[in-house]
Amino acid sequence: MNASSTTAAPMPALQDLVSLSNRLMDNVATVVLGKTEVIKLAVTAFLAEGHVLIEDVPGVGKTLLARALAASIDCSFRRIQFTPDLLPSDILGSSVYHAPSGEFVFKPGPLFTNVILADEINRTTPRTQSALLEAMSDRQASVEGKTYALAPPFIVLATQNPFEYEGTYVLPESQLDRFMIRLTMGYPSREEEKRVLTTHREGEPVETLDAVLTADEVLMLQRAVRGIRVRDSIAEYMLQIVDATRKRDDLHVGVSTRGALTLYRACQSLAMVSGRDFVIPDDVKTLVCPVLSHRVVGKSFLQAGEFGAAESIIRDLVDRIPTPS
């Protein structure tokens, strides 16, 4: 269901907000085993109104994480399987002729939902990938000369395989910049993988996952994130990091102003999820690579998205910048 609140309710106490976010993370963790930090970062982006890009090799739980997050929220959810023949109209919708009225009527596509799983987003063409840009940035969609607002909350959870796999297209830099966080799943430990084998013996656990938050509770948490305090020294620390990416000799393109704002909002969300109403330097250090590594282009790699080299550069410049006390 869509959120229908017309007036903002009083904001609950911090401990109640933390309890809600913990409930969401714990629910996802019942099916995504052994990935506590990945889940925490995904929820951090979710509550900061940010979109999530999950990149890794096939079969390590990318789609499972996205499905578990979506299933944990009592709101509308659509999964779009991206393929080379997918067209923009397949996502946005189109007008069809309505014989009784003699008029064309707009039929919304799967984009018009609260949570979208864009599965294997880099298997479709850049033209279709770009159909998501306006929705991800402005929470609206323009179709055939008309603009339609998307009901909040609106979150895109996208998965992609590494670029070196056959049949993949590099995501445009402009679209990568719309994702708040890029995550990798990694292989599970031997013990975690054994638990996976056991829990999946009788079926897919995510199919029976119950929603633990309403859409209104998600919107309340998102509003609360904006009230988390950020001291001037912490904000200056973020800007020093962003500015350093623009001055590095081994980077062609540094972090944009949108990237700086995204880091700021993500740090607010991580602080709240961690049980604090203020941001600390460790929040910045935790998020700097997941938030910024897909926003830079280096001289040793030709486009944004070659994350290994980007992360090394960002870690190096963070090590050179004094941490505020």
TIFI-550108 format. One record per residue (C-alpha): residue in three letters; x, y negated, z; residue number from 1. Coordinates in Angstrom, 3 decimals. Example, Ala and Ser with C-alpha at 12.3 -4.5 7.8 and 13.67 -1.06 7.14 Angstrom:
BEGIN
code->ALA	px->12.300	py->4.500	pz->7.800	pos->1
code->SER	px->13.670	py->1.060	pz->7.140	pos->2
This chain:
BEGIN
code->MET	px->0.000	py->0.000	pz->0.000	pos->1
code->ASN	px->1.047	py->-3.612	pz->-0.479	pos->2
code->ALA	px->1.581	py->-6.001	pz->2.375	pos->3
code->SER	px->-1.499	py->-8.127	pz->2.911	pos->4
code->SER	px->-0.587	py->-10.416	pz->5.797	pos->5
code->THR	px->-1.626	py->-14.003	pz->5.228	pos->6
code->THR	px->-0.155	py->-15.461	pz->8.412	pos->7
code->ALA	px->3.141	py->-14.651	pz->10.084	pos->8
code->ALA	px->2.716	py->-12.868	pz->13.413	pos->9
code->PRO	px->4.886	py->-13.870	pz->16.392	pos->10
code->MET	px->8.349	py->-12.367	pz->16.092	pos->11
code->PRO	px->8.919	py->-9.416	pz->18.461	pos->12
code->ALA	px->11.872	py->-9.281	pz->20.847	pos->13
code->LEU	px->15.241	py->-8.202	pz->19.457	pos->14
code->GLN	px->15.082	py->-4.782	pz->21.100	pos->15
code->ASP	px->11.744	py->-4.103	pz->19.396	pos->16
code->LEU	px->13.197	py->-5.082	pz->16.026	pos->17
code->VAL	px->16.196	py->-2.831	pz->16.613	pos->18
code->SER	px->13.851	py->0.002	pz->17.593	pos->19
code->LEU	px->12.010	py->-0.348	pz->14.279	pos->20
code->SER	px->15.210	py->-0.343	pz->12.226	pos->21
code->ASN	px->16.523	py->2.658	pz->14.189	pos->22
code->ARG	px->13.291	py->4.489	pz->13.511	pos->23
code->LEU	px->13.823	py->3.979	pz->9.790	pos->24
code->MET	px->17.462	py->5.110	pz->9.873	pos->25
code->ASP	px->16.691	py->8.144	pz->12.036	pos->26
code->ASN	px->13.907	py->9.227	pz->9.711	pos->27
code->VAL	px->16.160	py->9.058	pz->6.652	pos->28
code->ALA	px->18.912	py->10.910	pz->8.547	pos->29
code->THR	px->16.641	py->13.921	pz->9.037	pos->30
code->VAL	px->17.012	py->14.760	pz->5.336	pos->31
code->VAL	px->20.230	py->12.946	pz->4.339	pos->32
code->LEU	px->22.617	py->14.829	pz->6.578	pos->33
code->GLY	px->25.969	py->13.555	pz->7.790	pos->34
code->LYS	px->25.764	py->10.152	pz->6.091	pos->35
code->THR	px->25.078	py->7.863	pz->9.045	pos->36
code->GLU	px->27.179	py->4.940	pz->7.800	pos->37
code->VAL	px->25.809	py->5.143	pz->4.255	pos->38
code->ILE	px->22.251	py->5.159	pz->5.613	pos->39
code->LYS	px->23.007	py->2.184	pz->7.872	pos->40
code->LEU	px->24.361	py->0.149	pz->4.949	pos->41
code->ALA	px->21.389	py->1.060	pz->2.758	pos->42
code->VAL	px->18.948	py->-0.018	pz->5.481	pos->43
code->THR	px->21.004	py->-3.175	pz->6.012	pos->44
code->ALA	px->20.469	py->-4.130	pz->2.363	pos->45
code->PHE	px->16.816	py->-3.089	pz->2.498	pos->46
code->LEU	px->16.090	py->-5.399	pz->5.441	pos->47
code->ALA	px->18.086	py->-8.245	pz->3.861	pos->48
code->GLU	px->15.774	py->-8.094	pz->0.812	pos->49
code->GLY	px->18.652	py->-6.797	pz->-1.271	pos->50
code->HIS	px->18.825	py->-4.136	pz->-3.961	pos->51
code->VAL	px->21.051	py->-1.075	pz->-3.586	pos->52
code->LEU	px->23.284	py->0.603	pz->-6.179	pos->53
code->ILE	px->24.351	py->4.142	pz->-5.265	pos->54
code->GLU	px->27.208	py->5.452	pz->-7.388	pos->55
code->ASP	px->28.814	py->8.880	pz->-7.271	pos->56
code->VAL	px->29.158	py->12.153	pz->-9.124	pos->57
code->PRO	px->25.977	py->14.184	pz->-9.754	pos->58
code->GLY	px->24.623	py->16.356	pz->-6.982	pos->59
code->VAL	px->25.876	py->14.644	pz->-3.812	pos->60
code->GLY	px->22.560	py->13.137	pz->-2.656	pos->61
code->LYS	px->22.191	py->9.774	pz->-4.425	pos->62
code->THR	px->18.593	py->10.359	pz->-5.452	pos->63
code->LEU	px->17.806	py->12.029	pz->-2.122	pos->64
code->LEU	px->18.899	py->8.922	pz->-0.205	pos->65
code->ALA	px->16.755	py->6.655	pz->-2.377	pos->66
code->ARG	px->13.716	py->8.957	pz->-2.123	pos->67
code->ALA	px->14.090	py->9.281	pz->1.644	pos->68
code->LEU	px->14.208	py->5.491	pz->2.086	pos->69
code->ALA	px->11.146	py->5.035	pz->-0.085	pos->70
code->ALA	px->9.231	py->7.849	pz->1.645	pos->71
code->SER	px->9.931	py->6.278	pz->5.047	pos->72
code->ILE	px->7.957	py->3.132	pz->4.154	pos->73
code->ASP	px->4.176	py->3.166	pz->3.827	pos->74
code->CYS	px->4.064	py->1.265	pz->0.549	pos->75
code->SER	px->3.846	py->1.948	pz->-3.176	pos->76
code->PHE	px->6.751	py->3.799	pz->-4.784	pos->77
code->ARG	px->7.653	py->4.652	pz->-8.381	pos->78
code->ARG	px->10.544	py->6.616	pz->-9.789	pos->79
code->ILE	px->11.827	py->5.668	pz->-13.242	pos->80
code->GLN	px->14.133	py->8.151	pz->-14.938	pos->81
code->PHE	px->16.419	py->6.092	pz->-17.148	pos->82
code->THR	px->17.196	py->7.725	pz->-20.495	pos->83
code->PRO	px->18.753	py->6.450	pz->-23.763	pos->84
code->ASP	px->15.327	py->6.150	pz->-25.423	pos->85
code->LEU	px->13.686	py->4.153	pz->-22.615	pos->86
code->LEU	px->12.316	py->0.788	pz->-23.814	pos->87
code->PRO	px->11.781	py->-2.444	pz->-21.836	pos->88
code->SER	px->8.019	py->-2.091	pz->-22.314	pos->89
code->ASP	px->8.189	py->1.324	pz->-20.638	pos->90
code->ILE	px->9.255	py->-0.500	pz->-17.467	pos->91
code->LEU	px->7.419	py->-3.812	pz->-17.695	pos->92
code->GLY	px->4.163	py->-2.663	pz->-19.283	pos->93
code->SER	px->2.351	py->-4.010	pz->-22.331	pos->94
code->SER	px->-1.014	py->-5.197	pz->-23.610	pos->95
code->VAL	px->-3.446	py->-2.662	pz->-25.003	pos->96
code->TYR	px->-6.628	py->-3.257	pz->-26.963	pos->97
code->HIS	px->-9.805	py->-2.985	pz->-24.863	pos->98
code->ALA	px->-12.598	py->-2.057	pz->-27.295	pos->99
code->PRO	px->-15.659	py->-3.037	pz->-25.156	pos->100
code->SER	px->-14.395	py->-6.599	pz->-24.658	pos->101
code->GLY	px->-12.563	py->-6.901	pz->-27.954	pos->102
code->GLU	px->-9.524	py->-8.298	pz->-26.131	pos->103
code->PHE	px->-6.012	py->-7.180	pz->-25.308	pos->104
code->VAL	px->-5.568	py->-6.289	pz->-21.630	pos->105
code->PHE	px->-2.200	py->-6.147	pz->-19.853	pos->106
code->LYS	px->-1.384	py->-2.753	pz->-18.360	pos->107
code->PRO	px->1.377	py->-3.106	pz->-15.740	pos->108
code->GLY	px->4.325	py->-0.749	pz->-16.000	pos->109
code->PRO	px->6.056	py->1.067	pz->-13.134	pos->110
code->LEU	px->7.976	py->-2.120	pz->-12.260	pos->111
code->PHE	px->4.862	py->-3.380	pz->-10.468	pos->112
code->THR	px->5.391	py->-1.549	pz->-7.199	pos->113
code->ASN	px->7.113	py->-2.113	pz->-3.842	pos->114
code->VAL	px->10.003	py->0.336	pz->-4.020	pos->115
code->ILE	px->11.548	py->1.456	pz->-7.314	pos->116
code->LEU	px->13.946	py->4.329	pz->-7.712	pos->117
code->ALA	px->15.867	py->3.563	pz->-10.908	pos->118
code->ASP	px->17.425	py->6.989	pz->-11.363	pos->119
code->GLU	px->20.643	py->7.162	pz->-13.417	pos->120
code->ILE	px->20.251	py->3.517	pz->-14.399	pos->121
code->ASN	px->23.393	py->3.544	pz->-16.539	pos->122
code->ARG	px->22.039	py->6.218	pz->-18.881	pos->123
code->THR	px->19.847	py->3.708	pz->-20.693	pos->124
code->THR	px->20.852	py->0.879	pz->-23.019	pos->125
code->PRO	px->21.855	py->-2.598	pz->-21.766	pos->126
code->ARG	px->18.685	py->-4.011	pz->-23.359	pos->127
code->THR	px->16.479	py->-1.887	pz->-21.111	pos->128
code->GLN	px->18.735	py->-2.394	pz->-18.093	pos->129
code->SER	px->18.298	py->-6.140	pz->-18.543	pos->130
code->ALA	px->14.519	py->-5.779	pz->-18.280	pos->131
code->LEU	px->15.070	py->-5.499	pz->-14.527	pos->132
code->LEU	px->17.075	py->-8.727	pz->-14.192	pos->133
code->GLU	px->14.254	py->-11.209	pz->-13.656	pos->134
code->ALA	px->12.428	py->-8.854	pz->-11.301	pos->135
code->MET	px->15.513	py->-8.229	pz->-9.176	pos->136
code->SER	px->16.457	py->-11.897	pz->-9.005	pos->137
code->ASP	px->13.122	py->-13.715	pz->-8.788	pos->138
code->ARG	px->10.610	py->-11.021	pz->-7.789	pos->139
code->GLN	px->8.594	py->-11.703	pz->-10.912	pos->140
code->ALA	px->8.256	py->-10.338	pz->-14.442	pos->141
code->SER	px->7.620	py->-12.187	pz->-17.694	pos->142
code->VAL	px->5.721	py->-10.164	pz->-20.266	pos->143
code->GLU	px->4.389	py->-11.500	pz->-23.566	pos->144
code->GLY	px->4.624	py->-15.128	pz->-22.473	pos->145
code->LYS	px->3.035	py->-14.665	pz->-19.054	pos->146
code->THR	px->4.699	py->-14.455	pz->-15.664	pos->147
code->TYR	px->3.485	py->-12.001	pz->-13.038	pos->148
code->ALA	px->4.532	py->-12.113	pz->-9.377	pos->149
code->LEU	px->5.655	py->-8.867	pz->-7.756	pos->150
code->ALA	px->4.108	py->-8.054	pz->-4.387	pos->151
code->PRO	px->6.532	py->-8.002	pz->-1.436	pos->152
code->PRO	px->8.429	py->-6.084	pz->-0.326	pos->153
code->PHE	px->10.159	py->-5.425	pz->-3.650	pos->154
code->ILE	px->13.326	py->-3.344	pz->-3.613	pos->155
code->VAL	px->15.244	py->-1.573	pz->-6.381	pos->156
code->LEU	px->17.215	py->1.507	pz->-5.344	pos->157
code->ALA	px->19.348	py->2.481	pz->-8.326	pos->158
code->THR	px->21.604	py->5.480	pz->-8.814	pos->159
code->GLN	px->24.343	py->5.816	pz->-11.387	pos->160
code->ASN	px->27.014	py->8.304	pz->-12.386	pos->161
code->PRO	px->30.647	py->7.193	pz->-12.787	pos->162
code->PHE	px->31.414	py->5.437	pz->-16.042	pos->163
code->GLU	px->33.703	py->8.171	pz->-17.286	pos->164
code->TYR	px->30.791	py->10.610	pz->-17.548	pos->165
code->GLU	px->29.397	py->11.145	pz->-21.044	pos->166
code->GLY	px->26.207	py->9.365	pz->-22.027	pos->167
code->THR	px->26.577	py->6.385	pz->-19.688	pos->168
code->TYR	px->26.539	py->2.638	pz->-20.380	pos->169
code->VAL	px->28.372	py->0.058	pz->-18.311	pos->170
code->LEU	px->25.959	py->-2.136	pz->-16.347	pos->171
code->PRO	px->26.196	py->-5.800	pz->-17.419	pos->172
code->GLU	px->28.042	py->-8.039	pz->-14.944	pos->173
code->SER	px->24.907	py->-10.170	pz->-14.581	pos->174
code->GLN	px->22.929	py->-7.158	pz->-13.395	pos->175
code->LEU	px->25.636	py->-5.850	pz->-11.075	pos->176
code->ASP	px->25.555	py->-9.266	pz->-9.401	pos->177
code->ARG	px->21.885	py->-8.698	pz->-8.503	pos->178
code->PHE	px->22.687	py->-5.665	pz->-6.365	pos->179
code->MET	px->23.412	py->-6.619	pz->-2.775	pos->180
code->ILE	px->25.378	py->-3.477	pz->-1.943	pos->181
code->ARG	px->27.124	py->-0.722	pz->-3.859	pos->182
code->LEU	px->27.432	py->2.571	pz->-1.989	pos->183
code->THR	px->29.135	py->5.896	pz->-2.606	pos->184
code->MET	px->27.924	py->9.118	pz->-1.011	pos->185
code->GLY	px->31.078	py->11.241	pz->-1.016	pos->186
code->TYR	px->31.201	py->14.985	pz->-0.527	pos->187
code->PRO	px->29.873	py->16.318	pz->2.795	pos->188
code->SER	px->32.037	py->18.094	pz->5.327	pos->189
code->ARG	px->31.934	py->21.902	pz->5.470	pos->190
code->GLU	px->29.650	py->21.846	pz->8.521	pos->191
code->GLU	px->27.304	py->19.273	pz->6.973	pos->192
code->GLU	px->27.128	py->21.239	pz->3.737	pos->193
code->LYS	px->26.219	py->24.374	pz->5.711	pos->194
code->ARG	px->23.351	py->22.457	pz->7.330	pos->195
code->VAL	px->22.195	py->21.369	pz->3.879	pos->196
code->LEU	px->22.056	py->24.992	pz->2.747	pos->197
code->THR	px->20.020	py->25.928	pz->5.805	pos->198
code->THR	px->17.545	py->23.038	pz->5.707	pos->199
code->HIS	px->16.900	py->23.459	pz->1.974	pos->200
code->ARG	px->16.292	py->27.210	pz->2.258	pos->201
code->GLU	px->12.511	py->26.887	pz->2.272	pos->202
code->GLY	px->12.091	py->23.831	pz->0.067	pos->203
code->GLU	px->12.935	py->20.139	pz->-0.292	pos->204
code->PRO	px->12.713	py->18.404	pz->3.137	pos->205
code->VAL	px->12.117	py->14.941	pz->1.628	pos->206
code->GLU	px->8.797	py->16.184	pz->0.232	pos->207
code->THR	px->7.405	py->16.422	pz->3.780	pos->208
code->LEU	px->8.976	py->13.204	pz->5.090	pos->209
code->ASP	px->6.449	py->10.925	pz->6.795	pos->210
code->ALA	px->6.417	py->7.136	pz->6.599	pos->211
code->VAL	px->7.560	py->5.529	pz->9.853	pos->212
code->LEU	px->7.193	py->1.822	pz->8.978	pos->213
code->THR	px->4.400	py->-0.114	pz->7.326	pos->214
code->ALA	px->5.006	py->-2.678	pz->4.613	pos->215
code->ASP	px->4.063	py->-5.420	pz->7.093	pos->216
code->GLU	px->6.689	py->-4.183	pz->9.557	pos->217
code->VAL	px->9.310	py->-4.257	pz->6.801	pos->218
code->LEU	px->8.363	py->-7.843	pz->5.946	pos->219
code->MET	px->8.579	py->-8.768	pz->9.637	pos->220
code->LEU	px->12.074	py->-7.273	pz->9.867	pos->221
code->GLN	px->13.109	py->-9.141	pz->6.728	pos->222
code->ARG	px->11.905	py->-12.417	pz->8.240	pos->223
code->ALA	px->13.754	py->-11.645	pz->11.464	pos->224
code->VAL	px->17.036	py->-11.141	pz->9.574	pos->225
code->ARG	px->16.970	py->-14.758	pz->8.441	pos->226
code->GLY	px->16.916	py->-15.898	pz->12.056	pos->227
code->ILE	px->20.142	py->-14.119	pz->13.037	pos->228
code->ARG	px->22.765	py->-16.674	pz->14.118	pos->229
code->VAL	px->25.960	py->-17.229	pz->12.132	pos->230
code->ARG	px->28.566	py->-19.466	pz->13.736	pos->231
code->ASP	px->30.313	py->-22.019	pz->11.555	pos->232
code->SER	px->33.633	py->-20.232	pz->12.039	pos->233
code->ILE	px->32.135	py->-16.977	pz->10.705	pos->234
code->ALA	px->30.554	py->-18.738	pz->7.720	pos->235
code->GLU	px->33.900	py->-20.394	pz->7.000	pos->236
code->TYR	px->35.576	py->-16.983	pz->7.212	pos->237
code->MET	px->33.197	py->-15.643	pz->4.549	pos->238
code->LEU	px->33.884	py->-18.627	pz->2.306	pos->239
code->GLN	px->37.639	py->-18.189	pz->2.707	pos->240
code->ILE	px->37.305	py->-14.623	pz->1.445	pos->241
code->VAL	px->35.101	py->-15.685	pz->-1.461	pos->242
code->ASP	px->37.451	py->-18.526	pz->-2.389	pos->243
code->ALA	px->40.449	py->-16.187	pz->-2.219	pos->244
code->THR	px->38.903	py->-13.964	pz->-4.905	pos->245
code->ARG	px->38.754	py->-16.989	pz->-7.209	pos->246
code->LYS	px->42.434	py->-17.802	pz->-6.710	pos->247
code->ARG	px->43.924	py->-14.310	pz->-7.038	pos->248
code->ASP	px->46.264	py->-13.989	pz->-10.006	pos->249
code->ASP	px->45.120	py->-10.405	pz->-10.607	pos->250
code->LEU	px->41.426	py->-11.351	pz->-10.900	pos->251
code->HIS	px->39.858	py->-12.894	pz->-14.002	pos->252
code->VAL	px->36.512	py->-13.533	pz->-12.296	pos->253
code->GLY	px->35.992	py->-14.102	pz->-8.584	pos->254
code->VAL	px->32.885	py->-13.906	pz->-6.436	pos->255
code->SER	px->30.012	py->-16.210	pz->-7.417	pos->256
code->THR	px->28.002	py->-18.464	pz->-5.121	pos->257
code->ARG	px->25.238	py->-15.862	pz->-5.281	pos->258
code->GLY	px->27.780	py->-13.348	pz->-4.016	pos->259
code->ALA	px->28.685	py->-15.592	pz->-1.076	pos->260
code->LEU	px->25.026	py->-16.014	pz->-0.124	pos->261
code->THR	px->24.478	py->-12.267	pz->-0.468	pos->262
code->LEU	px->27.377	py->-11.543	pz->1.889	pos->263
code->TYR	px->25.959	py->-14.048	pz->4.394	pos->264
code->ARG	px->22.487	py->-12.444	pz->4.324	pos->265
code->ALA	px->23.891	py->-8.905	pz->4.500	pos->266
code->CYS	px->25.946	py->-9.815	pz->7.579	pos->267
code->GLN	px->22.830	py->-11.171	pz->9.273	pos->268
code->SER	px->21.026	py->-7.905	pz->8.567	pos->269
code->LEU	px->23.900	py->-5.705	pz->9.771	pos->270
code->ALA	px->24.068	py->-7.691	pz->13.010	pos->271
code->MET	px->20.370	py->-7.093	pz->13.678	pos->272
code->VAL	px->20.561	py->-3.405	pz->12.756	pos->273
code->SER	px->23.519	py->-3.158	pz->15.164	pos->274
code->GLY	px->21.475	py->-4.672	pz->17.999	pos->275
code->ARG	px->22.803	py->-8.247	pz->17.975	pos->276
code->ASP	px->21.217	py->-11.610	pz->17.228	pos->277
code->PHE	px->24.543	py->-13.050	pz->16.046	pos->278
code->VAL	px->27.150	py->-12.121	pz->13.415	pos->279
code->ILE	px->30.705	py->-11.129	pz->14.365	pos->280
code->PRO	px->33.837	py->-10.880	pz->12.165	pos->281
code->ASP	px->33.601	py->-7.075	pz->12.094	pos->282
code->ASP	px->30.257	py->-7.385	pz->10.286	pos->283
code->VAL	px->32.034	py->-9.308	pz->7.539	pos->284
code->LYS	px->34.883	py->-6.790	pz->7.356	pos->285
code->THR	px->32.445	py->-3.879	pz->7.163	pos->286
code->LEU	px->30.466	py->-5.407	pz->4.320	pos->287
code->VAL	px->33.094	py->-7.227	pz->2.278	pos->288
code->CYS	px->33.886	py->-4.282	pz->-0.026	pos->289
code->PRO	px->30.336	py->-2.890	pz->-0.446	pos->290
code->VAL	px->29.009	py->-6.386	pz->-1.173	pos->291
code->LEU	px->31.837	py->-7.954	pz->-3.195	pos->292
code->SER	px->33.730	py->-5.193	pz->-5.036	pos->293
code->HIS	px->31.201	py->-4.963	pz->-7.885	pos->294
code->ARG	px->31.218	py->-8.744	pz->-8.424	pos->295
code->VAL	px->34.830	py->-9.283	pz->-9.499	pos->296
code->VAL	px->36.679	py->-8.650	pz->-12.760	pos->297
code->GLY	px->40.422	py->-8.030	pz->-12.624	pos->298
code->LYS	px->43.236	py->-8.237	pz->-15.112	pos->299
code->SER	px->43.966	py->-4.540	pz->-14.617	pos->300
code->PHE	px->40.360	py->-3.567	pz->-15.416	pos->301
code->LEU	px->38.182	py->-4.938	pz->-18.188	pos->302
code->GLN	px->34.803	py->-5.315	pz->-16.511	pos->303
code->ALA	px->33.070	py->-5.475	pz->-13.176	pos->304
code->GLY	px->32.190	py->-2.038	pz->-11.934	pos->305
code->GLU	px->35.670	py->-0.487	pz->-11.820	pos->306
code->PHE	px->35.355	py->-0.370	pz->-8.086	pos->307
code->GLY	px->38.512	py->1.384	pz->-6.932	pos->308
code->ALA	px->40.868	py->-1.339	pz->-8.161	pos->309
code->ALA	px->38.500	py->-4.081	pz->-6.992	pos->310
code->GLU	px->38.262	py->-2.679	pz->-3.471	pos->311
code->SER	px->42.047	py->-2.518	pz->-3.150	pos->312
code->ILE	px->42.363	py->-6.171	pz->-4.132	pos->313
code->ILE	px->39.611	py->-7.285	pz->-1.755	pos->314
code->ARG	px->41.037	py->-5.330	pz->1.170	pos->315
code->ASP	px->44.427	py->-6.896	pz->0.516	pos->316
code->LEU	px->43.144	py->-10.457	pz->0.523	pos->317
code->VAL	px->41.040	py->-9.849	pz->3.646	pos->318
code->ASP	px->44.169	py->-8.604	pz->5.438	pos->319
code->ARG	px->45.865	py->-11.903	pz->4.559	pos->320
code->ILE	px->43.117	py->-14.129	pz->5.970	pos->321
code->PRO	px->43.186	py->-14.798	pz->9.732	pos->322
code->THR	px->40.199	py->-13.340	pz->11.589	pos->323
code->PRO	px->38.265	py->-15.956	pz->13.599	pos->324
code->SER	px->38.366	py->-15.413	pz->17.335	pos->325
